[in-house]
Amino acid sequence: MVLIKNQTTTTINALPNYAGEVLFNTTTGKPVINNASGFNYFVLSTLAGAVTGLSSLSATTLTGTLSTPEQTNITSVGTLAGLNVSGILDVTSHDGDTTGLKLGGTLITATAAQLNYNDVVAVRLLLIKH
C-alpha cells in the first residue's frame, strides 16, 4: 500500500527537498513528486490517453499528427511526397540565382513578371505576314 499525503501548495513549497516523496497537491488537484531538485508535477493522461495542461514539451523523437490548423514555428519539413495548396504559394526567398522554386530539380531563373509575360500582339503580326 502506498500512502499519499494531501497537502496544499503553500505546505508543499515549505517542505525540504529529498528524493522519493509523493504528495497530492490539494490546491491544484494534481500529484507531485519530491526529487532532489524540488517538487515536480506528474504528467497525467485521461484513461483514453489524452495529455493536457503542459506548457512546453521537449523530446528527442515525437511522432503523431498535429491537429491544430496553423503551425507557424515549423520552418522545415524535409522532403515532401506531395503538396496540396489551397491558396497562394509564395516562395519569398526566390532569387532566380541560388535560391527558390525548382521544377524537376532545375531552379527557375525567370522572375514572376517573365513567367506571366504574354506578347499576343507580336504573335498576331507574325501570323498576318504569312
C-alpha positions as CSV (number, residue, x, y, z in Angstrom):
1,M,0.0,0.0,0.0
2,V,1.2,3.5,-0.9
3,L,0.2,6.4,1.3
4,I,0.0,9.7,-0.5
5,K,-0.4,12.8,1.7
6,N,-2.8,15.6,0.8
7,Q,-1.1,18.9,1.1
8,T,-1.7,22.5,-0.1
9,T,0.7,24.3,-2.4
10,T,1.9,26.5,0.5
11,T,2.7,23.5,2.6
12,I,4.5,21.7,-0.2
13,N,6.6,24.7,-1.1
14,A,7.8,24.8,2.6
15,L,8.9,21.2,2.6
16,P,12.6,20.2,2.3
17,N,13.8,18.6,-1.0
18,Y,14.8,15.0,-1.0
19,A,14.1,12.2,-3.4
20,G,11.2,9.8,-3.1
21,E,8.1,11.5,-1.5
22,V,4.9,11.6,-3.5
23,L,2.2,14.1,-2.4
24,F,-1.2,15.2,-3.7
25,N,-1.5,18.9,-4.1
26,T,-5.0,19.8,-2.9
27,T,-4.7,23.3,-4.3
28,T,-4.1,22.3,-7.9
29,G,-5.7,18.8,-7.7
30,K,-2.5,17.1,-9.1
31,P,0.0,14.7,-7.6
32,V,3.6,15.9,-7.2
33,I,6.9,14.0,-6.6
34,N,9.7,15.3,-4.5
35,N,13.1,14.7,-6.1
36,A,16.5,16.2,-5.2
37,S,15.8,19.4,-7.1
38,G,12.3,20.1,-5.7
39,F,8.7,19.1,-6.3
40,N,7.5,18.4,-9.8
41,Y,4.1,17.5,-11.2
42,F,3.4,14.2,-12.8
43,V,2.4,14.1,-16.5
44,L,-1.1,12.8,-16.3
45,S,-3.4,11.5,-19.0
46,T,-7.0,10.5,-19.2
47,L,-7.9,6.9,-19.5
48,A,-8.1,7.4,-23.2
49,G,-4.5,8.6,-23.3
50,A,-5.1,12.4,-23.8
51,V,-2.5,14.6,-22.1
52,T,-3.4,18.1,-21.2
53,G,-2.1,21.0,-19.2
54,L,1.5,21.1,-20.5
55,S,3.0,24.5,-21.2
56,S,6.1,23.0,-23.0
57,L,7.3,19.6,-24.2
58,S,10.8,18.6,-25.1
59,A,11.6,15.3,-26.8
60,T,14.2,13.6,-28.9
61,T,11.6,11.9,-31.0
62,L,8.0,12.9,-31.2
63,T,5.6,11.1,-33.5
64,G,1.9,11.6,-34.4
65,T,-0.3,14.0,-36.2
66,L,-0.6,17.7,-35.5
67,S,-4.2,18.6,-35.0
68,T,-4.0,22.4,-34.9
69,P,-4.6,24.2,-38.3
70,E,-1.6,26.6,-38.2
71,Q,2.0,25.6,-37.3
72,T,3.9,28.9,-37.7
73,N,7.0,27.7,-35.9
74,I,7.7,24.8,-38.3
75,T,10.3,26.2,-40.8
76,S,11.5,22.9,-42.4
77,V,9.7,19.7,-43.1
78,G,12.3,17.8,-45.2
79,T,11.3,16.1,-48.5
80,L,7.6,16.0,-49.1
81,A,6.0,13.2,-51.1
82,G,3.2,15.6,-52.1
83,L,2.0,19.1,-51.5
84,N,-1.5,20.5,-51.9
85,V,-2.0,24.3,-51.7
86,S,-5.5,25.7,-51.5
87,G,-4.3,29.4,-51.5
88,I,-1.2,31.2,-52.8
89,L,2.2,29.5,-52.7
90,D,4.7,32.3,-52.2
91,V,8.4,31.4,-52.4
92,T,9.6,34.6,-50.7
93,S,13.3,33.7,-50.8
94,H,13.3,33.0,-54.6
95,D,16.1,35.0,-56.2
96,G,16.4,33.1,-59.5
97,D,20.1,32.5,-58.9
98,T,20.8,30.2,-56.0
99,T,17.5,30.0,-54.0
100,G,13.9,29.5,-54.8
101,L,11.5,27.4,-56.8
102,K,12.7,24.3,-58.6
103,L,10.8,22.2,-61.1
104,G,12.2,18.7,-61.7
105,G,15.4,19.7,-59.8
106,T,16.1,22.7,-62.0
107,L,16.0,26.2,-60.4
108,I,13.6,28.5,-62.2
109,T,15.6,31.6,-63.1
110,A,12.8,33.7,-64.5
111,T,11.1,36.3,-62.5
112,A,7.3,36.3,-61.9
113,A,6.9,39.0,-64.5
114,Q,8.8,37.0,-67.0
115,L,6.7,33.9,-66.3
116,N,3.5,35.9,-66.7
117,Y,4.6,37.7,-69.9
118,N,2.3,37.3,-73.0
119,D,3.1,39.1,-76.2
120,V,-0.1,38.5,-78.1
121,V,0.4,41.4,-80.5
122,A,3.7,40.1,-81.8
123,V,2.1,36.7,-82.5
124,R,-0.8,38.2,-84.4
125,L,1.5,40.3,-86.6
126,L,3.6,37.3,-87.4
127,L,0.5,35.3,-88.4
128,I,-0.7,38.2,-90.6
129,K,2.6,38.4,-92.5
130,H,2.4,34.7,-93.5
